[in-house]
Amino acid sequence: EHFLEKYPEYHGRVCMVQIAVPSRTRVEEYRILRREIDETIGRISGRFSTRKWVPLRYLYKAFPMEELVNYYAASDTAMVTPLRDGMNLVAEEYAASRIREDGCLILSEFAGAAGILGDAVIVNPYDIDDVTESIYLSLTMQEGEKRSRMQRLRQAVKKRDLYWWCQSFLRTLMD
């Protein structure tokens, strides 16, 4: 919402897709959070949508990996901004899917993956201005910089494959 307020020149030019996989649907706090999200998306869509453009698409469902990869491949930017998280494989999935080595990853500094995916645009998700500017940066960043960042992100993901994780876990266990 803040991005659309600050950068009206992007009205009609960007569409943000929020994919939310249903989780813990029986927990009251999660039901309350879902209602708040639904209301927020409704408010933003009602405020900014036109007959020809809707700024947000909200998909509340699980997708098979093949379909999810299509969303990753179609997006110019992925924004993974948990407020607190362990690893967050979504960020790694996005980088791994970028076989043309294009695109931009915006990643919360609180995501566990931020430690190994430092070439993402790292943001504090509690800072609305920081998130707004990271979206703008992702849309205006030179293609060469995007490509070099994505190449390094993909290398980081490739390095930490299944075998790396198993060896790391076993070393820790042995120690």
FIKOLZA-1660 file (N, C-alpha, C; in steps of 0.1 Angstrom, whole numbers, plus 5000, padded with zeros to 4 digits):
% residues 175
   i   px   py   pz ch aa at
   1 5008 4988 5000  A  E  N
   1 5000 5000 5000  A  E CA
   1 5009 5012 5000  A  E  C
   2 5019 5012 5008  A  H  N
   2 5028 5024 5009  A  H CA
   2 5035 5026 4996  A  H  C
   3 5040 5015 4990  A  F  N
   3 5046 5016 4977  A  F CA
   3 5037 5022 4966  A  F  C
   4 5024 5018 4966  A  L  N
   4 5015 5023 4956  A  L CA
   4 5012 5038 4959  A  L  C
   5 5012 5042 4972  A  E  N
   5 5010 5056 4975  A  E CA
   5 5022 5064 4970  A  E  C
   6 5034 5060 4973  A  K  N
   6 5046 5067 4971  A  K CA
   6 5050 5068 4956  A  K  C
   7 5047 5057 4949  A  Y  N
   7 5051 5056 4935  A  Y CA
   7 5039 5053 4926  A  Y  C
   8 5030 5064 4924  A  P  N
   8 5018 5062 4916  A  P CA
   8 5022 5059 4901  A  P  C
   9 5034 5062 4897  A  E  N
   9 5038 5059 4883  A  E CA
   9 5038 5044 4880  A  E  C
  10 5037 5036 4891  A  Y  N
  10 5037 5021 4889  A  Y CA
  10 5023 5016 4889  A  Y  C
  11 5013 5024 4891  A  H  N
  11 4999 5020 4890  A  H CA
  11 4997 5015 4875  A  H  C
  12 4991 5003 4874  A  G  N
  12 4989 4997 4861  A  G CA
  12 5001 4990 4856  A  G  C
  13 5012 4991 4862  A  R  N
  13 5024 4985 4857  A  R CA
  13 5029 4973 4865  A  R  C
  14 5025 4972 4877  A  V  N
  14 5029 4961 4886  A  V CA
  14 5017 4954 4891  A  V  C
  15 5019 4941 4894  A  C  N
  15 5008 4933 4900  A  C CA
  15 5016 4925 4911  A  C  C
  16 5012 4926 4923  A  M  N
  16 5018 4918 4933  A  M CA
  16 5009 4906 4936  A  M  C
  17 5016 4894 4937  A  V  N
  17 5008 4882 4939  A  V CA
  17 5013 4876 4953  A  V  C
  18 5003 4875 4962  A  Q  N
  18 5006 4870 4975  A  Q CA
  18 5001 4855 4975  A  Q  C
  19 5010 4846 4977  A  I  N
  19 5006 4832 4978  A  I CA
  19 5007 4828 4993  A  I  C
  20 4996 4824 4999  A  A  N
  20 4996 4820 5013  A  A CA
  20 4991 4806 5014  A  A  C
  21 4999 4797 5019  A  V  N
  21 4995 4783 5020  A  V CA
  21 4988 4782 5033  A  V  C
  22 4975 4776 5033  A  P  N
  22 4968 4774 5045  A  P CA
  22 4976 4766 5055  A  P  C
  23 4976 4771 5068  A  S  N
  23 4984 4765 5078  A  S CA
  23 4977 4767 5092  A  S  C
  24 4976 4757 5100  A  R  N
  24 4971 4758 5113  A  R CA
  24 4957 4765 5113  A  R  C
  25 4949 4761 5104  A  T  N
  25 4936 4767 5102  A  T CA
  25 4926 4766 5114  A  T  C
  26 4930 4757 5123  A  R  N
  26 4921 4755 5135  A  R CA
  26 4926 4764 5147  A  R  C
  27 4937 4770 5145  A  V  N
  27 4942 4779 5156  A  V CA
  27 4935 4793 5155  A  V  C
  28 4929 4797 5165  A  E  N
  28 4921 4810 5165  A  E CA
  28 4930 4822 5160  A  E  C
  29 4942 4822 5165  A  E  N
  29 4951 4834 5162  A  E CA
  29 4954 4834 5147  A  E  C
  30 4955 4822 5141  A  Y  N
  30 4957 4822 5126  A  Y CA
  30 4944 4826 5119  A  Y  C
  31 4933 4822 5124  A  R  N
  31 4920 4826 5117  A  R CA
  31 4919 4842 5118  A  R  C
  32 4922 4847 5129  A  I  N
  32 4922 4862 5131  A  I CA
  32 4931 4868 5121  A  I  C
  33 4944 4863 5120  A  L  N
  33 4954 4869 5111  A  L CA
  33 4949 4868 5097  A  L  C
  34 4943 4857 5093  A  R  N
  34 4938 4855 5079  A  R CA
  34 4927 4866 5077  A  R  C
  35 4918 4868 5086  A  R  N
  35 4908 4878 5084  A  R CA
  35 4914 4892 5082  A  R  C
  36 4924 4895 5090  A  E  N
  36 4931 4908 5089  A  E CA
  36 4937 4909 5075  A  E  C
  37 4944 4899 5071  A  I  N
  37 4950 4899 5057  A  I CA
  37 4939 4901 5047  A  I  C
  38 4928 4893 5047  A  D  N
  38 4917 4895 5038  A  D CA
  38 4912 4909 5037  A  D  C
  39 4910 4915 5049  A  E  N
  39 4905 4929 5050  A  E CA
  39 4915 4939 5044  A  E  C
  40 4928 4937 5047  A  T  N
  40 4938 4946 5042  A  T CA
  40 4939 4945 5027  A  T  C
  41 4939 4933 5021  A  I  N
  41 4940 4931 5007  A  I CA
  41 4927 4937 5000  A  I  C
  42 4916 4936 5007  A  G  N
  42 4904 4942 5001  A  G CA
  42 4904 4957 5001  A  G  C
  43 4910 4963 5012  A  R  N
  43 4911 4977 5013  A  R CA
  43 4920 4982 5002  A  R  C
  44 4932 4976 5001  A  I  N
  44 4942 4981 4991  A  I CA
  44 4936 4979 4977  A  I  C
  45 4930 4968 4974  A  S  N
  45 4925 4965 4960  A  S CA
  45 4913 4975 4958  A  S  C
  46 4905 4978 4967  A  G  N
  46 4894 4987 4965  A  G CA
  46 4899 5001 4963  A  G  C
  47 4910 5005 4970  A  R  N
  47 4915 5018 4969  A  R CA
  47 4922 5021 4956  A  R  C
  48 4930 5011 4951  A  F  N
  48 4939 5013 4939  A  F CA
  48 4934 5007 4926  A  F  C
  49 4925 4997 4926  A  S  N
  49 4922 4990 4914  A  S CA
  49 4914 4999 4905  A  S  C
  50 4916 4996 4892  A  T  N
  50 4908 5002 4881  A  T CA
  50 4901 4991 4874  A  T  C
  51 4893 4996 4863  A  R  N
  51 4886 4986 4855  A  R CA
  51 4896 4976 4848  A  R  C
  52 4908 4981 4846  A  K  N
  52 4918 4973 4838  A  K CA
  52 4929 4967 4846  A  K  C
  53 4930 4971 4859  A  W  N
  53 4942 4967 4867  A  W CA
  53 4938 4965 4881  A  W  C
  54 4943 4954 4887  A  V  N
  54 4942 4950 4901  A  V CA
  54 4956 4949 4906  A  V  C
  55 4960 4957 4917  A  P  N
  55 4974 4957 4921  A  P CA
  55 4978 4944 4929  A  P  C
  56 4968 4937 4934  A  L  N
  56 4971 4925 4943  A  L CA
  56 4963 4913 4938  A  L  C
  57 4970 4902 4938  A  R  N
  57 4963 4889 4936  A  R CA
  57 4966 4881 4948  A  R  C
  58 4956 4876 4955  A  Y  N
  58 4958 4869 4968  A  Y CA
  58 4954 4855 4966  A  Y  C
  59 4963 4845 4966  A  L  N
  59 4960 4831 4964  A  L CA
  59 4962 4824 4977  A  L  C
  60 4952 4820 4983  A  Y  N
  60 4952 4813 4996  A  Y CA
  60 4950 4798 4994  A  Y  C
  61 4960 4791 4990  A  K  N
  61 4960 4777 4987  A  K CA
  61 4974 4771 4985  A  K  C
  62 4975 4758 4987  A  A  N
  62 4988 4752 4984  A  A CA
  62 4989 4749 4969  A  A  C
  63 5001 4750 4964  A  F  N
  63 5003 4747 4950  A  F CA
  63 5013 4735 4949  A  F  C
  64 5012 4727 4939  A  P  N
  64 5022 4717 4936  A  P CA
  64 5035 4725 4932  A  P  C
  65 5046 4719 4934  A  M  N
  65 5059 4726 4931  A  M CA
  65 5060 4730 4917  A  M  C
  66 5055 4722 4907  A  E  N
  66 5056 4725 4893  A  E CA
  66 5048 4738 4890  A  E  C
  67 5037 4740 4897  A  E  N
  67 5029 4752 4895  A  E CA
  67 5036 4764 4902  A  E  C
  68 5041 4762 4914  A  L  N
  68 5048 4772 4921  A  L CA
  68 5060 4778 4913  A  L  C
  69 5067 4769 4907  A  V  N
  69 5079 4773 4900  A  V CA
  69 5075 4782 4888  A  V  C
  70 5063 4779 4882  A  N  N
  70 5058 4788 4872  A  N CA
  70 5056 4802 4877  A  N  C
  71 5051 4804 4889  A  Y  N
  71 5050 4817 4895  A  Y CA
  71 5064 4823 4898  A  Y  C
  72 5073 4815 4903  A  Y  N
  72 5087 4821 4905  A  Y CA
  72 5092 4826 4891  A  Y  C
  73 5091 4817 4881  A  A  N
  73 5097 4821 4868  A  A CA
  73 5090 4833 4862  A  A  C
  74 5077 4835 4864  A  A  N
  74 5070 4847 4858  A  A CA
  74 5073 4860 4866  A  A  C
  75 5078 4859 4878  A  S  N
  75 5079 4871 4886  A  S CA
  75 5093 4878 4883  A  S  C
  76 5092 4891 4883  A  D  N
  76 5104 4899 4882  A  D CA
  76 5111 4900 4896  A  D  C
  77 5103 4899 4906  A  T  N
  77 5108 4901 4920  A  T CA
  77 5101 4891 4929  A  T  C
  78 5108 4886 4938  A  A  N
  78 5102 4878 4949  A  A CA
  78 5105 4885 4962  A  A  C
  79 5094 4886 4970  A  M  N
  79 5096 4893 4983  A  M CA
  79 5093 4883 4994  A  M  C
  80 5103 4879 5002  A  V  N
  80 5101 4869 5012  A  V CA
  80 5105 4876 5025  A  V  C
  81 5094 4881 5033  A  T  N
  81 5097 4890 5044  A  T CA
  81 5090 4885 5057  A  T  C
  82 5095 4873 5062  A  P  N
  82 5089 4869 5075  A  P CA
  82 5094 4878 5086  A  P  C
  83 5086 4880 5096  A  L  N
  83 5089 4888 5107  A  L CA
  83 5099 4880 5117  A  L  C
  84 5098 4867 5116  A  R  N
  84 5107 4858 5124  A  R CA
  84 5106 4845 5117  A  R  C
  85 5117 4838 5115  A  D  N
  85 5117 4826 5107  A  D CA
  85 5129 4818 5110  A  D  C
  86 5128 4805 5106  A  G  N
  86 5139 4796 5107  A  G CA
  86 5148 4797 5095  A  G  C
  87 5145 4790 5085  A  M  N
  87 5153 4789 5073  A  M CA
  87 5147 4797 5061  A  M  C
  88 5135 4794 5059  A  N  N
  88 5127 4799 5048  A  N CA
  88 5132 4795 5034  A  N  C
  89 5128 4783 5030  A  L  N
  89 5132 4777 5018  A  L CA
  89 5126 4784 5005  A  L  C
  90 5115 4792 5007  A  V  N
  90 5109 4799 4996  A  V CA
  90 5120 4807 4989  A  V  C
  91 5128 4814 4997  A  A  N
  91 5138 4823 4991  A  A CA
  91 5148 4814 4982  A  A  C
  92 5152 4803 4988  A  E  N
  92 5161 4794 4980  A  E CA
  92 5154 4788 4968  A  E  C
  93 5142 4785 4969  A  E  N
  93 5134 4779 4958  A  E CA
  93 5134 4790 4947  A  E  C
  94 5131 4802 4950  A  Y  N
  94 5131 4813 4940  A  Y CA
  94 5144 4814 4933  A  Y  C
  95 5155 4815 4940  A  A  N
  95 5168 4816 4934  A  A CA
  95 5171 4804 4925  A  A  C
  96 5168 4792 4930  A  A  N
  96 5171 4780 4923  A  A CA
  96 5163 4779 4910  A  A  C
  97 5151 4785 4910  A  S  N
  97 5142 4785 4898  A  S CA
  97 5146 4795 4887  A  S  C
  98 5155 4804 4890  A  R  N
  98 5159 4815 4881  A  R CA
  98 5170 4810 4871  A  R  C
  99 5167 4801 4863  A  I  N
  99 5177 4795 4854  A  I CA
  99 5182 4805 4844  A  I  C
 100 5175 4815 4841  A  R  N
 100 5180 4826 4832  A  R CA
 100 5189 4836 4840  A  R  C
 101 5190 4833 4853  A  E  N
 101 5198 4842 4862  A  E CA
 101 5194 4856 4862  A  E  C
 102 5180 4858 4862  A  D  N
 102 5175 4872 4862  A  D CA
 102 5166 4872 4875  A  D  C
 103 5159 4884 4876  A  G  N
 103 5150 4885 4888  A  G CA
 103 5157 4891 4900  A  G  C
 104 5150 4895 4910  A  C  N
 104 5155 4901 4922  A  C CA
 104 5148 4895 4934  A  C  C
 105 5156 4892 4944  A  L  N
 105 5150 4886 4956  A  L CA
 105 5151 4897 4967  A  L  C
 106 5140 4900 4973  A  I  N
 106 5139 4908 4985  A  I CA
 106 5137 4899 4997  A  I  C
 107 5146 4900 5007  A  L  N
 107 5146 4890 5018  A  L CA
 107 5147 4897 5031  A  L  C
 108 5138 4893 5041  A  S  N
 108 5138 4898 5054  A  S CA
 108 5152 4895 5061  A  S  C
 109 5157 4904 5068  A  E  N
 109 5169 4902 5076  A  E CA
 109 5167 4892 5087  A  E  C
 110 5154 4889 5090  A  F  N
 110 5150 4879 5100  A  F CA
 110 5149 4865 5095  A  F  C
 111 5149 4863 5082  A  A  N
 111 5148 4850 5076  A  A CA
 111 5162 4843 5078  A  A  C
 112 5161 4830 5082  A  G  N
 112 5174 4822 5084  A  G CA
 112 5182 4822 5071  A  G  C
 113 5176 4822 5060  A  A  N
 113 5183 4822 5047  A  A CA
 113 5191 4835 5044  A  A  C
 114 5188 4846 5052  A  A  N
 114 5195 4858 5049  A  A CA
 114 5210 4857 5052  A  A  C
 115 5214 4848 5061  A  G  N
 115 5228 4846 5063  A  G CA
 115 5236 4840 5052  A  G  C
 116 5229 4833 5043  A  I  N
 116 5236 4827 5031  A  I CA
 116 5232 4833 5018  A  I  C
 117 5221 4841 5018  A  L  N
 117 5217 4848 5006  A  L CA
 117 5218 4863 5007  A  L  C
 118 5231 4867 5010  A  G  N
 118 5234 4881 5012  A  G CA
 118 5233 4889 5000  A  G  C
 119 5232 4883 4988  A  D  N
 119 5231 4891 4976  A  D CA
 119 5216 4895 4973  A  D  C
 120 5207 4890 4981  A  A  N
 120 5193 4895 4980  A  A CA
 120 5193 4910 4985  A  A  C
 121 5182 4916 4982  A  V  N
 121 5180 4930 4988  A  V CA
 121 5175 4927 5002  A  V  C
 122 5183 4929 5012  A  I  N
 122 5179 4926 5026  A  I CA
 122 5172 4937 5032  A  I  C
 123 5160 4934 5038  A  V  N
 123 5152 4945 5044  A  V CA
 123 5147 4941 5058  A  V  C
 124 5144 4951 5065  A  N  N
 124 5137 4950 5078  A  N CA
 124 5122 4950 5076  A  N  C
 125 5115 4939 5077  A  P  N
 125 5101 4939 5074  A  P CA
 125 5092 4948 5083  A  P  C
 126 5098 4952 5094  A  Y  N
 126 5090 4961 5103  A  Y CA
 126 5091 4976 5099  A  Y  C
 127 5100 4978 5090  A  D  N
 127 5103 4992 5085  A  D CA
 127 5096 4994 5071  A  D  C
 128 5084 5000 5071  A  I  N
 128 5076 5001 5059  A  I CA
 128 5083 5009 5048  A  I  C
 129 5091 5019 5052  A  D  N
 129 5098 5027 5042  A  D CA
 129 5109 5018 5036  A  D  C
 130 5116 5010 5044  A  D  N
 130 5126 5001 5039  A  D CA
 130 5120 4991 5029  A  D  C
 131 5109 4985 5032  A  V  N
 131 5102 4976 5023  A  V CA
 131 5098 4983 5010  A  V  C
 132 5092 4995 5011  A  T  N
 132 5088 5003 5000  A  T CA
 132 5100 5005 4991  A  T  C
 133 5111 5010 4996  A  E  N
 133 5123 5013 4988  A  E CA
 133 5129 5001 4982  A  E  C
 134 5128 4989 4989  A  S  N
 134 5134 4977 4983  A  S CA
 134 5125 4973 4971  A  S  C
 135 5112 4975 4971  A  I  N
 135 5104 4972 4960  A  I CA
 135 5108 4981 4948  A  I  C
 136 5109 4994 4951  A  Y  N
 136 5113 5003 4941  A  Y CA
 136 5127 4999 4935  A  Y  C
 137 5137 4996 4944  A  L  N
 137 5150 4992 4939  A  L CA
 137 5149 4980 4930  A  L  C
 138 5141 4970 4934  A  S  N
 138 5140 4958 4926  A  S CA
 138 5135 4961 4912  A  S  C
 139 5127 4971 4911  A  L  N
 139 5121 4975 4898  A  L CA
 139 5130 4983 4889  A  L  C
 140 5139 4990 4896  A  T  N
 140 5148 5000 4889  A  T CA
 140 5162 4995 4888  A  T  C
 141 5166 4984 4894  A  M  N
 141 5179 4980 4894  A  M CA
 141 5184 4976 4880  A  M  C
 142 5196 4979 4876  A  Q  N
 142 5201 4976 4863  A  Q CA
 142 5202 4961 4861  A  Q  C
 143 5199 4957 4849  A  E  N
 143 5198 4942 4846  A  E CA
 143 5211 4935 4849  A  E  C
 144 5223 4942 4847  A  G  N
 144 5236 4936 4850  A  G CA
 144 5238 4933 4864  A  G  C
 145 5233 4942 4873  A  E  N
 145 5234 4940 4887  A  E CA
 145 5225 4929 4892  A  E  C
 146 5213 4929 4886  A  K  N
 146 5203 4918 4889  A  K CA
 146 5210 4905 4886  A  K  C
 147 5215 4904 4874  A  R  N
 147 5221 4891 4869  A  R CA
 147 5233 4887 4878  A  R  C
 148 5242 4896 4882  A  S  N
 148 5253 4892 4890  A  S CA
 148 5249 4888 4904  A  S  C
 149 5239 4895 4909  A  R  N
 149 5233 4891 4923  A  R CA
 149 5227 4877 4922  A  R  C
 150 5219 4875 4911  A  M  N
 150 5212 4862 4910  A  M CA
 150 5222 4851 4908  A  M  C
 151 5233 4853 4900  A  Q  N
 151 5243 4843 4899  A  Q CA
 151 5249 4839 4912  A  Q  C
 152 5252 4849 4920  A  R  N
 152 5258 4846 4934  A  R CA
 152 5247 4839 4943  A  R  C
 153 5235 4843 4942  A  L  N
 153 5224 4836 4950  A  L CA
 153 5223 4822 4946  A  L  C
 154 5223 4819 4933  A  R  N
 154 5222 4805 4928  A  R CA
 154 5234 4797 4932  A  R  C
 155 5246 4803 4932  A  Q  N
 155 5258 4796 4937  A  Q CA
 155 5256 4792 4951  A  Q  C
 156 5251 4801 4959  A  A  N
 156 5250 4799 4974  A  A CA
 156 5240 4787 4976  A  A  C
 157 5229 4787 4968  A  V  N
 157 5220 4776 4969  A  V CA
 157 5225 4763 4965  A  V  C
 158 5233 4763 4954  A  K  N
 158 5239 4751 4948  A  K CA
 158 5249 4745 4958  A  K  C
 159 5256 4754 4964  A  K  N
 159 5267 4749 4974  A  K CA
 159 5261 4742 4986  A  K  C
 160 5249 4746 4990  A  R  N
 160 5243 4740 5002  A  R CA
 160 5232 4731 4998  A  R  C
 161 5236 4720 4991  A  D  N
 161 5226 4710 4986  A  D CA
 161 5224 4700 4997  A  D  C
 162 5216 4690 4993  A  L  N
 162 5212 4680 5003  A  L CA
 162 5224 4673 5010  A  L  C
 163 5235 4671 5002  A  Y  N
 163 5247 4664 5008  A  Y CA
 163 5254 4674 5018  A  Y  C
 164 5254 4686 5014  A  W  N
 164 5261 4696 5023  A  W CA
 164 5253 4697 5036  A  W  C
 165 5240 4697 5036  A  W  N
 165 5232 4698 5048  A  W CA
 165 5233 4685 5056  A  W  C
 166 5233 4674 5050  A  C  N
 166 5235 4661 5057  A  C CA
 166 5249 4661 5064  A  C  C
 167 5259 4664 5057  A  Q  N
 167 5273 4664 5063  A  Q CA
 167 5273 4674 5074  A  Q  C
 168 5267 4686 5072  A  S  N
 168 5267 4696 5083  A  S CA
 168 5260 4691 5095  A  S  C
 169 5249 4685 5093  A  F  N
 169 5241 4680 5104  A  F CA
 169 5249 4669 5112  A  F  C
 170 5255 4659 5104  A  L  N
 170 5262 4648 5110  A  L CA
 170 5274 4653 5117  A  L  C
 171 5281 4663 5112  A  R  N
 171 5293 4669 5119  A  R CA
 171 5289 4675 5132  A  R  C
 172 5278 4682 5132  A  T  N
 172 5273 4688 5145  A  T CA
 172 5269 4678 5155  A  T  C
 173 5262 4667 5150  A  L  N
 173 5258 4656 5158  A  L CA
 173 5270 4649 5164  A  L  C
 174 5281 4647 5156  A  M  N
 174 5293 4641 5161  A  M CA
 174 5300 4649 5171  A  M  C
 175 5300 4662 5169  A  D  N
 175 5307 4671 5179  A  D CA
 175 5300 4672 5192  A  D  C
% end
